Amino acid sequence: MSKKAEKVTLTSATIEEQTAAFLKAGGSVEYVGKGKSGQVAPTGSKQISLKK
């Protein structure tokens, strides 16, 4: 019989605590403008060719 994963409930209080701990430890938050992704693509767009 396998064990079920425990359900973790995040509340605004726990998120605030985690954020405060992150910032206190030297972490920083970067603003990303509306409509932009915060992810950096390592390469250009991937295009595939269906012709051989």
Backbone as XML, in Angstrom:
<?xml version="1.0"?>
<chain id="A" units="angstrom">
  <residue number="1" name="MET">
    <atom name="N" x="0.839" y="-1.170" z="0.000"/>
    <atom name="CA" x="0.000" y="0.000" z="0.000"/>
    <atom name="C" x="0.890" y="1.242" z="0.000"/>
  </residue>
  <residue number="2" name="SER">
    <atom name="N" x="0.635" y="2.179" z="-0.905"/>
    <atom name="CA" x="1.461" y="3.382" z="-0.974"/>
    <atom name="C" x="0.900" y="4.481" z="-0.079"/>
  </residue>
  <residue number="3" name="LYS">
    <atom name="N" x="1.812" y="5.321" z="0.374"/>
    <atom name="CA" x="1.395" y="6.437" z="1.221"/>
    <atom name="C" x="0.938" y="7.587" z="0.339"/>
  </residue>
  <residue number="4" name="LYS">
    <atom name="N" x="-0.127" y="8.246" z="0.736"/>
    <atom name="CA" x="-0.601" y="9.410" z="0.002"/>
    <atom name="C" x="0.215" y="10.626" z="0.419"/>
  </residue>
  <residue number="5" name="ALA">
    <atom name="N" x="0.454" y="11.516" z="-0.537"/>
    <atom name="CA" x="1.168" y="12.755" z="-0.230"/>
    <atom name="C" x="0.283" y="13.637" z="0.627"/>
  </residue>
  <residue number="6" name="GLU">
    <atom name="N" x="0.911" y="14.282" z="1.601"/>
    <atom name="CA" x="0.153" y="15.172" z="2.469"/>
    <atom name="C" x="-0.212" y="16.438" z="1.704"/>
  </residue>
  <residue number="7" name="LYS">
    <atom name="N" x="-1.415" y="16.907" z="1.914"/>
    <atom name="CA" x="-1.863" y="18.123" z="1.253"/>
    <atom name="C" x="-1.311" y="19.326" z="2.009"/>
  </residue>
  <residue number="8" name="VAL">
    <atom name="N" x="-0.643" y="20.226" z="1.275"/>
    <atom name="CA" x="-0.071" y="21.425" z="1.864"/>
    <atom name="C" x="-0.982" y="22.597" z="1.519"/>
  </residue>
  <residue number="9" name="THR">
    <atom name="N" x="-1.413" y="23.310" z="2.540"/>
    <atom name="CA" x="-2.275" y="24.458" z="2.336"/>
    <atom name="C" x="-1.468" y="25.734" z="2.553"/>
  </residue>
  <residue number="10" name="LEU">
    <atom name="N" x="-1.401" y="26.563" z="1.525"/>
    <atom name="CA" x="-0.706" y="27.836" z="1.640"/>
    <atom name="C" x="-1.726" y="28.924" z="1.923"/>
  </residue>
  <residue number="11" name="THR">
    <atom name="N" x="-1.482" y="29.661" z="2.966"/>
    <atom name="CA" x="-2.343" y="30.785" z="3.287"/>
    <atom name="C" x="-1.547" y="32.065" z="3.052"/>
  </residue>
  <residue number="12" name="SER">
    <atom name="N" x="-2.226" y="33.178" z="3.040"/>
    <atom name="CA" x="-1.511" y="34.445" z="2.837"/>
    <atom name="C" x="-0.502" y="34.681" z="3.957"/>
  </residue>
  <residue number="13" name="ALA">
    <atom name="N" x="-0.796" y="34.198" z="5.152"/>
    <atom name="CA" x="0.133" y="34.372" z="6.274"/>
    <atom name="C" x="1.414" y="33.575" z="6.041"/>
  </residue>
  <residue number="14" name="THR">
    <atom name="N" x="1.309" y="32.333" z="5.590"/>
    <atom name="CA" x="2.512" y="31.530" z="5.362"/>
    <atom name="C" x="3.301" y="32.073" z="4.179"/>
  </residue>
  <residue number="15" name="ILE">
    <atom name="N" x="2.620" y="32.577" z="3.163"/>
    <atom name="CA" x="3.323" y="33.164" z="2.026"/>
    <atom name="C" x="4.066" y="34.414" z="2.475"/>
  </residue>
  <residue number="16" name="GLU">
    <atom name="N" x="3.444" y="35.226" z="3.310"/>
    <atom name="CA" x="4.105" y="36.431" z="3.827"/>
    <atom name="C" x="5.325" y="36.058" z="4.667"/>
  </residue>
  <residue number="17" name="GLU">
    <atom name="N" x="5.217" y="35.021" z="5.486"/>
    <atom name="CA" x="6.337" y="34.576" z="6.315"/>
    <atom name="C" x="7.491" y="34.088" z="5.443"/>
  </residue>
  <residue number="18" name="GLN">
    <atom name="N" x="7.169" y="33.299" z="4.419"/>
    <atom name="CA" x="8.200" y="32.778" z="3.528"/>
    <atom name="C" x="8.866" y="33.898" z="2.739"/>
  </residue>
  <residue number="19" name="THR">
    <atom name="N" x="8.079" y="34.869" z="2.315"/>
    <atom name="CA" x="8.627" y="36.010" z="1.573"/>
    <atom name="C" x="9.547" y="36.832" z="2.460"/>
  </residue>
  <residue number="20" name="ALA">
    <atom name="N" x="9.127" y="37.082" z="3.699"/>
    <atom name="CA" x="9.952" y="37.842" z="4.632"/>
    <atom name="C" x="11.269" y="37.122" z="4.899"/>
  </residue>
  <residue number="21" name="ALA">
    <atom name="N" x="11.228" y="35.803" z="5.080"/>
    <atom name="CA" x="12.441" y="35.028" z="5.327"/>
    <atom name="C" x="13.366" y="35.073" z="4.110"/>
  </residue>
  <residue number="22" name="PHE">
    <atom name="N" x="12.790" y="35.012" z="2.925"/>
    <atom name="CA" x="13.571" y="35.069" z="1.684"/>
    <atom name="C" x="14.287" y="36.411" z="1.564"/>
  </residue>
  <residue number="23" name="LEU">
    <atom name="N" x="13.564" y="37.494" z="1.813"/>
    <atom name="CA" x="14.155" y="38.828" z="1.710"/>
    <atom name="C" x="15.204" y="39.061" z="2.801"/>
  </residue>
  <residue number="24" name="LYS">
    <atom name="N" x="14.946" y="38.554" z="4.006"/>
    <atom name="CA" x="15.885" y="38.710" z="5.113"/>
    <atom name="C" x="17.190" y="37.957" z="4.831"/>
  </residue>
  <residue number="25" name="ALA">
    <atom name="N" x="17.084" y="36.836" z="4.109"/>
    <atom name="CA" x="18.261" y="36.037" z="3.785"/>
    <atom name="C" x="19.054" y="36.631" z="2.623"/>
  </residue>
  <residue number="26" name="GLY">
    <atom name="N" x="18.608" y="37.784" z="2.110"/>
    <atom name="CA" x="19.364" y="38.439" z="1.043"/>
    <atom name="C" x="18.766" y="38.265" z="-0.337"/>
  </residue>
  <residue number="27" name="GLY">
    <atom name="N" x="17.620" y="37.623" z="-0.421"/>
    <atom name="CA" x="16.964" y="37.448" z="-1.716"/>
    <atom name="C" x="16.417" y="38.771" z="-2.217"/>
  </residue>
  <residue number="28" name="SER">
    <atom name="N" x="16.163" y="38.844" z="-3.499"/>
    <atom name="CA" x="15.608" y="40.074" z="-4.050"/>
    <atom name="C" x="14.464" y="39.729" z="-4.997"/>
  </residue>
  <residue number="29" name="VAL">
    <atom name="N" x="13.611" y="40.708" z="-5.212"/>
    <atom name="CA" x="12.457" y="40.551" z="-6.088"/>
    <atom name="C" x="12.649" y="41.487" z="-7.266"/>
  </residue>
  <residue number="30" name="GLU">
    <atom name="N" x="12.501" y="40.945" z="-8.463"/>
    <atom name="CA" x="12.679" y="41.744" z="-9.669"/>
    <atom name="C" x="11.324" y="41.981" z="-10.321"/>
  </residue>
  <residue number="31" name="TYR">
    <atom name="N" x="11.043" y="43.213" z="-10.683"/>
    <atom name="CA" x="9.795" y="43.556" z="-11.336"/>
    <atom name="C" x="9.861" y="43.162" z="-12.806"/>
  </residue>
  <residue number="32" name="VAL">
    <atom name="N" x="8.845" y="42.468" z="-13.275"/>
    <atom name="CA" x="8.736" y="42.090" z="-14.677"/>
    <atom name="C" x="7.505" y="42.785" z="-15.222"/>
  </residue>
  <residue number="33" name="GLY">
    <atom name="N" x="7.683" y="43.561" z="-16.259"/>
    <atom name="CA" x="6.598" y="44.335" z="-16.841"/>
    <atom name="C" x="5.462" y="43.470" z="-17.357"/>
  </residue>
  <residue number="34" name="LYS">
    <atom name="N" x="4.295" y="44.055" z="-17.455"/>
    <atom name="CA" x="3.106" y="43.353" z="-17.923"/>
    <atom name="C" x="3.312" y="42.886" z="-19.363"/>
  </residue>
  <residue number="35" name="GLY">
    <atom name="N" x="2.959" y="41.644" z="-19.614"/>
    <atom name="CA" x="3.070" y="41.089" z="-20.951"/>
    <atom name="C" x="4.431" y="40.502" z="-21.271"/>
  </residue>
  <residue number="36" name="LYS">
    <atom name="N" x="5.349" y="40.501" z="-20.302"/>
    <atom name="CA" x="6.677" y="39.943" z="-20.528"/>
    <atom name="C" x="6.864" y="38.719" z="-19.642"/>
  </residue>
  <residue number="37" name="SER">
    <atom name="N" x="7.702" y="37.829" z="-20.092"/>
    <atom name="CA" x="8.001" y="36.636" z="-19.320"/>
    <atom name="C" x="9.242" y="36.881" z="-18.481"/>
  </residue>
  <residue number="38" name="GLY">
    <atom name="N" x="9.262" y="36.317" z="-17.303"/>
    <atom name="CA" x="10.431" y="36.417" z="-16.451"/>
    <atom name="C" x="11.478" y="35.384" z="-16.800"/>
  </residue>
  <residue number="39" name="GLN">
    <atom name="N" x="11.141" y="34.469" z="-17.712"/>
    <atom name="CA" x="12.078" y="33.428" z="-18.093"/>
    <atom name="C" x="12.977" y="33.919" z="-19.217"/>
  </residue>
  <residue number="40" name="VAL">
    <atom name="N" x="14.226" y="33.484" z="-19.163"/>
    <atom name="CA" x="15.186" y="33.827" z="-20.199"/>
    <atom name="C" x="15.371" y="32.607" z="-21.079"/>
  </residue>
  <residue number="41" name="ALA">
    <atom name="N" x="15.111" y="32.769" z="-22.374"/>
    <atom name="CA" x="15.265" y="31.658" z="-23.307"/>
    <atom name="C" x="16.749" y="31.466" z="-23.613"/>
  </residue>
  <residue number="42" name="PRO">
    <atom name="N" x="17.297" y="30.263" z="-23.391"/>
    <atom name="CA" x="18.718" y="30.038" z="-23.630"/>
    <atom name="C" x="19.082" y="30.081" z="-25.113"/>
  </residue>
  <residue number="43" name="THR">
    <atom name="N" x="18.137" y="29.790" z="-25.985"/>
    <atom name="CA" x="18.381" y="29.815" z="-27.427"/>
    <atom name="C" x="17.207" y="30.499" z="-28.099"/>
  </residue>
  <residue number="44" name="GLY">
    <atom name="N" x="17.333" y="30.689" z="-29.388"/>
    <atom name="CA" x="16.254" y="31.280" z="-30.168"/>
    <atom name="C" x="15.080" y="30.319" z="-30.260"/>
  </residue>
  <residue number="45" name="SER">
    <atom name="N" x="14.095" y="30.706" z="-31.024"/>
    <atom name="CA" x="12.925" y="29.846" z="-31.169"/>
    <atom name="C" x="13.314" y="28.555" z="-31.878"/>
  </residue>
  <residue number="46" name="LYS">
    <atom name="N" x="12.660" y="27.486" z="-31.501"/>
    <atom name="CA" x="12.937" y="26.190" z="-32.105"/>
    <atom name="C" x="11.996" y="25.985" z="-33.277"/>
  </residue>
  <residue number="47" name="GLN">
    <atom name="N" x="12.559" y="25.746" z="-34.426"/>
    <atom name="CA" x="11.758" y="25.477" z="-35.605"/>
    <atom name="C" x="12.088" y="24.068" z="-36.060"/>
  </residue>
  <residue number="48" name="ILE">
    <atom name="N" x="11.078" y="23.314" z="-36.383"/>
    <atom name="CA" x="11.314" y="21.969" z="-36.852"/>
    <atom name="C" x="10.965" y="21.889" z="-38.332"/>
  </residue>
  <residue number="49" name="SER">
    <atom name="N" x="11.637" y="21.023" z="-39.012"/>
    <atom name="CA" x="11.368" y="20.817" z="-40.434"/>
    <atom name="C" x="10.696" y="19.456" z="-40.584"/>
  </residue>
  <residue number="50" name="LEU">
    <atom name="N" x="9.523" y="19.460" z="-41.201"/>
    <atom name="CA" x="8.812" y="18.214" z="-41.404"/>
    <atom name="C" x="9.270" y="17.500" z="-42.666"/>
  </residue>
  <residue number="51" name="LYS">
    <atom name="N" x="10.026" y="18.186" z="-43.500"/>
    <atom name="CA" x="10.557" y="17.594" z="-44.723"/>
    <atom name="C" x="11.893" y="16.935" z="-44.414"/>
  </residue>
  <residue number="52" name="LYS">
    <atom name="N" x="12.165" y="15.843" z="-45.120"/>
    <atom name="CA" x="13.445" y="15.161" z="-44.924"/>
    <atom name="C" x="14.342" y="15.367" z="-46.103"/>
  </residue>
</chain>
